[in-house]
Amino acid sequence: MKITIKISQKITRIIQGLLLVVACLCARPGFGGQPELDAKSTPPPPPLEKKEANPFCFLDGKLCFDIQDRLRFEGRNNNFDFNSDVDSLTDDSWLLNRFRIGVAIKPVDWLKIYAQGQDSREWFSDRPKIPGAMGAEGDDQFDLRQAYLQLGPKSVNATIGRQTLAYGDERLIGISEWNNFSRTFDAAKLHYEQGKFSVDVFSSTVVYILRDSFDYSDLFNGAETHRDQVFSGIYGSTTAVDPLTIDLYVLILDERNPTMIVPGITYPGTSLSTPGTRTDFATLGTRLKADPKKLNGWEYEGEFAFQTGQVSDLDLTAFAAHIGGGYNFKCPWSPRLFAEYNYASGDHDSTDGNIETFQNLFPSNHPKYGFMDLFSWQNMHNPELSLRVKPIKPLTFELDAHAFWLADTNDAWYRANGTTRVRPITPSASSYVGSEIDLVATYQPVKFLTFLAGYSHFFAGAYLADTGPSDDADFGYVQAIISF
């Protein structure tokens, strides 16, 4: 009880501090920004920004190359064991590098051929450089990331081959771009759009990341008529109801002998499920997002998903929700204050033949539930408060404050990959896991160059104290991206 009270007091002080910052910025219109305009004067129109062309496009855009190189230094302490008495292989610092080069050929408007290679490396770490092992990004030497054929005009087209799939806020289907290797699918996708409406229909299988061999998916399992994993869906979106974007979707995951209960970014050999079982379930959901430009600075959003079917031969019934709202202030530094709440159901009884753990599918969980990637959209309660300011156009600061509880202590605490369990299930433990503070700075001096730096601290809660070591954890990083 004392721990909970102390954490509540910390969160209250943080909220008060964020509100005080906003009040200080907005109380004096001339503070830290443009001088105050005379009440009768008319502000000058914003300058027209000329869209920069890709310098690596040739033949009137029929042949284009894209290049990206990303370098990130990370330092982590206690992120995995929450134990300062043990110097584990994950209490370390390392350097991550990712290089991509792609080529797009578009001889006519209705045909596009695209291929992209990627090389991912991890340097100076003590942990095994195997993707996914002990949280490692690992090494994945130059490999095929994307290769697809797109047929048809913008309004109606088909994309066939290795490609990215990303929808909505990527809470269920995303690229997971923070990871050094990210995520792609071998897929067939049909796209249709007309006016304010669009819909995608796709069928896919996720690409496995392998250190010393070609990255493959279940599409190439050697069987012509059988697939152990098929992920399909229908995703529709409309802007017909002003000021909202409204999405509706149905997603189906069918796995036989699944590699893991919740796919996330999958790696062969990390099975958490029972061999010979079947996973086959549907996710039905909707997403709403308001445009703050049409609401005089106000914004709100929500996403709600329901799941039914089977996971490893257990009957699945699960639910998840996200709601958020905030305001964009019209004063110097353009402060944005935003509050949100995330919930996902957990399993109450592992012996009853049912499972209520929400399945997070293939998301981009970073940084939705904290920059430290300690949580996924499973078995959680997560309120968050965020403040973002922009002192000058290319520079942004953001401060996020999270608190975390397990929805049910009869279920596990799942990391951002959706599979790793932080501690053994302990029903008698407190549900309060802890809180996290994230401070992030983003600087983009020119279009092709972006710098990112941040620091995060996790305050261990009563759940950790009830289940083992309970020391606080830290995470710091500096990143640079060059992209054309």
N, C-alpha and C positions, 0 to 999 in steps of 0.2 A: 504494500500500500504506500509506504514511504517513497519507494522508487517511482511509482506512478505519479504521485503528487509532485515530486521534484521535476520529472519530465514535463508534466502539465505546466508547471511554472516556467520552465525553459521555453516551451512552445508559446505560452502567453507573452513572454518577454520578446520573443522573436516577432510575433504578430504586432505588438505595440511598436517595436522598432521599425518594421516595414511601413506601418501607417505614418509614423513620425517622419520618415524619409520622404514619403509622398507629400505630406503636408508642407514640409520645408521647401520642396521643389516647386510646388504649385502656389504657395502663399505669396511669393514675389515673382511676378511674371518675367522680370529681367534677369533673375538669378541664373547664372551658368548657361545662358542661351542667347538667343537673338534679342536685341533691344526691343522694348515694348513699342508698338506702333501707335501713332496718334489715333484716337478714336474715329476721326473723320477720314483718315487715309485709307487707301485701298492697297492691300498687299500685292506685290508684284506677282505675276503668274509664274509658276514653277518652270524652270528651263526644260525644254524638251530633251530627253535623253536619247541619244542615238544608239540603237542596238548594235553592239559590237559583233562583227562577223567572225566566224571561226577562221583563224589564219591558216588552217590546214585543210581548207576546202578548195577543190580545183574543178575545172570543167563545168563552171556555172553551178556548182553545188552537187554535181552528179557523183563526185568522189570526195569523201570527207574522212579525215582521220581525227580521232580523239585520244588525248593523252592525259593521264593523271598519275601523279606521284604523291604519296602520303607518308609522312614520317611522324611517329609519335613516341615520346618518352613517357613511360609509366612507372610509378612507384607505389607499391601496396604494402600495407602492414596489418596483420590480423584479419584480412578480408575473408579468410576461409576457416580458420580455427578459433578466432577471437581469444587467442591465448598468447599473452606477452612473454610467458615463461618458456615458450618453445620457438626457436628460430627455424621455421619450416621453409621449404623450397619456394613457397608462394609468398613469403615475406621478403620481397626482393624488388629490384628495379630492372627494367629491360627496355630495349628499343625495338619498335615495330616499324616495318617498312612494307608498303604495298605499291606496286607499279602496275598500271593498266595501259594497254594500247588497243584501240579499236579502229575498224575501217567500215565505212558504210558506202555502198554502191547503190545509186538510185538512177538508173538509166531513163526511167519514165515515172510519171507521178504515181502510178498504181503498183510499182514494184520496188521493194527495198531489200537488199541483201546486207546483213550485218554480221561481223565476227569481232570478238574481243578476247584478248589474252590477259592473264593476270599472274603476277609473281608476288608471293607473300612470304616474308621472312621475319623471324624473331631472333634478336641478337642479345648477348650478354646476360641471359637468364640461366638460373641453375635448374629449373624444372625441365622435364623432357619437352623437346620441341616437336611434340606430336599434337596436331590440332585436337583440342578438346580434353587432353590429358592434364589433370590438375589445373584446369582453367586456362591452359596455354593456348595462345593463338597459333603457335607452332610454325613450321615451314611447309609451304605448298609451292614448290618450284613451278616455273612458268607452265601454265595450264590453260585449257579452254574455259573461259567464263561464260561467254555467250556466243551463239551461232544460230541465226534464225533467218527465215524467209518471210517477208510480209507482202501479202497480195491484196490489192484493192485500194480504193481511195480512202480518205480520212473517215468518211461517213460509214462505210461498210468494208471491213477488212478482216483478214485471217493472218495470224502470226504462228508459225510452226517452227519448232526447234528449241534450243536452249535459250532461256530468256528470264528476265526478272518479272515477278508478280508482286504488285503493291497496291493496296486498296484502303481508302479511308485514311485513318491515322495510323495504320499498320499495326493495330493491336492484335490482329489475328493473321494477317497475311502481309509480310513485309520483306524488305531486302536485308535487314539487319546490318546496315552499312557501317556501324561502329566496329563490328568484328573485322579483323584484318582480311578475311576471305569473303565475307558477306554470304548471300544466299541466291541461288538461281534454281530454276526448274527446267526439266525437259518437258515441254508442254505444247498443246495446241489450243489456241485462243481465238474466238470469234468476237469481233467488236462491232457494235452498231450505235450510231448516235444521230439524233435528229432534233434540232432546236435545243430545248432545255433538258433533253432526256438522253441517257446513254445506258447501255447494258453490255456486259461481258459474259461470255460463257466459255469455260475452260476445263480442261482435264490435264493433269500433270503428275509428275513424280519428282521429288526433291533430289538435288544433286548432292552426293556424298563427297566430302573433302578428304582426300587421301594424300599422305605426305610424299610417298615414293612412287606413285603410279597415277594414271589418268583418272581425273575426277569423273565419276560415273553416277548414273541413277538406275533405278530398277527397270527403266526402259530397256537397258542392255543387260538383262539377267541371263541371257542365253536361251530363254523360252520364247517362242514366237507367239503363243496364245495366252500366257499367264503372267500376271504382274502381282508381286507381293504388296505393292503400295500404289494406290491411285487416289489422288486428291483432286476433287472436282468441285465446281461451283458455278453459281449464277449471281452476278453482282450488278445491281441496277442503281442509277443515281439520277437525281433530277434537281433543278433549281427553279422549278415552276412555282413553288410557294415562297415568295419573297418574305424575309431576307435569308431563307434557309437553303442549305444543301441537304437533301434527304436521301439516304442510301438504304436499300433493302437487299438482303443477301441470304442465300442458302448455300452452305458449304458441306461437303460430304468427304470424310476420310475413311477409306477402306484399306485395312492392312491385314495380311495373313502372316503369322509368325513375326509380329512387329519388332523392329529393332529397339523400340522404347515406347513407353506408355504415352508420353507426350512428345511429339517429334522435335519441336524446336529446330535447332541445327543438328541434324542427325549424324552420328558417327558409327560405322559398323563396329561391333564388339563392345558397345556400352549398353547392352540390353538391360532394361529394368522390368520387362514383362516376362510372362511365362511362355516358353517355347511351345508352339503348337496351338496357341490360343488365337482368337480373332478379335480385331478391333474394327468396328463399323458403326459410325455414328454421324448424325447430322447436326449442324449448327445453324440456327435460324436467328437472324438479328437485324437490327436497324441502327442507323447513326444519323444524328441531327447536328448541324453546325451552322450557327448564325454568322453573318458577315458584319463585323463591327463598323465597316464603312457605311453601312446602311442603317445603323442603329445609334448614330451619334456617339460612337466610342464604346458602347456596351457590346458584350459578346456572351454567348452561352453555347453549350454543346452537350451532347449525351450520346452514349452508345449502350445498347442492351442486347444481350445474346443468351439464347437458351439452347441446351444440348440434350439430345436423346439418342439412345442406341446402345452399343456395347463397347466396352474397353477391356481387352483381355478376358473376354467371356463374362464380364460383370455388366449388369444392367446400369446404364448411365442416365442420370438425371442431374443436370447442373445448370447454373445460371451465373452470369457476370454482368456488372453494370459500371458505367463511368458517367459522371455528371460534372460539369464545370461551368463557371461563370466569372466574368471580370469586367474591368473597365480600362480603357485607354485614355489617359488624361491628356488634355490639350494644354500643356504647359512645358517649360524647358525640360529637356532630357526625355520627353515623351514617356513618362512612366506608365507601365502596364501592370496592374495588380490583378492577380487571377487566383481563384480558389477552386479546388476540385476534390472529388472523392471517388475512390476506386474500390470495388468489391468483387470478389469471386468466391464461389462456394467451395467448401471442403467436405471431405468424406467423414461421416460420423461413426461408422462401424465397418471395419475392414472384413468382418466375418459374416455379414448378412447377405452376400451375393450381389449387393448393389454398390455403386460408386457415385459419389456426389462431387468429386473433384473436377472443377472446370478444366477443360483441356485447352491449352493456350495456342495450339496449332503451330503456325509458322510465323511468329510475330517479329517486329522490331521493338523489343522491350526497353532498349536503351534510348533515352534516359527517362522513360515514362514513370518508372517507379524508383527513381533515384539514379544518379550517375554511377554509383558503385556496383550496380547490377546485382543486387542481393535478392531481388524479388521478381517473380513473374506474376501474371494475372491469374493466380490460383490460390485458393484458401487464404484470402487476405481481406483486411480492412485497411485502407490507406487514404487518409486525408492529407492534402498538400496545399501550401500557400506559396505563391511565387511573385517576385517583384523583378521586373525587367526595366532597365533604363538605357538610354542612348545619348551619352554626352555629346558626341559628334557623329556624323552620318556613318562612318565606317566602323565605329566602336560601340559594342553592346556589352553591358554587364547584366548578369542574372543571378538572383539569390533564391534558392528553393528550400523549403522546410517541409520534411515528410515525417509522419508518424506511422507505425506499422503494428497491427495486431493480426494474429491468426484468426480466421473465421471459425475454425474448429481445431482444438488441440489434439483431437483423435486423428488428425491428418498431419502431414509434414509441412515444413517450411521449404518452399521450392525456389531455387535461384532463377536468374533471368533466363537460363537456357531451358527451363521448364522441366528438367529431369533430376538435377542434382539436389539431394536433400541435405540441408545444413546439419541437422541433428536427428537422432533416432526419435520416432514418435513417442511422446510422453504426455498422455492424457491429463495427468495431474499438474502439469506445468501451467504457469500463467500464460495468458494469451498475448500479453504485451511483449513484442519482440524488441522494439527500440525505435529510435528516431534518427533522421539523417539530415545533414545540412550540406547543400551544394552551392559553391560559388564558381561561376563560369564567366570568362571574358572572351569575346570574339572580336577579331579585328580583321577587316578586309580592305587593305589600302588600294588594291586594284582588283578588277573582276576575276582574274585568274589565280589570285593568291589569297589564302585565308589562314589566319593564325587562331588557335584555340588554346586556352590555358584554364586550368581549374583545380580546385581543391575540394575534397569531400571528407566529412567526418561522421562516423556512425556511433551514436551513443547506445551502448548495449542496454537492453531492457531486462525485465524480470524473467522472461522466457529463457534467455541464455543463462542467467544465473541458476535457474531451476534444472537445467539440462547439462551443465558443464562449465568450462571456462567462460568468462563473461567480460573480457576486456574490450575497450573501444577499438575501432578500426579506422584507418586512414587511407586515402587514395589521392594521389596528385598526378598531373599529366600536363604535357605541353605538346602541341600538335601543329604541323604546317602542311597545307595541301596546295599543290600546284595543279591546275586543271585547265585544259583547253578542249 
